[in-house]
């Protein structure tokens, strides 16, 4: 059950990062980044080492989109 929840949160995080990439407004990007960071933190708790690596990569993508 926990793994399934982590998978769902991982997918939500991927979608949130994708939305950031498609936004033009920096204020909107910042708000979406906060949402994505929160989802990633929630997913991190119950994720496997492989999922944690993916989540770290998503965090890096968020940081790159905000620069």
Secondary structure, DSSP 8 states (H G I E B T S, - for coil): -HHHHHHHHHHHHHHHHHHHHT---HHHHHHHHHHHHHHHHHHHHT--HHHHHHHHHHHHHHHHHH-
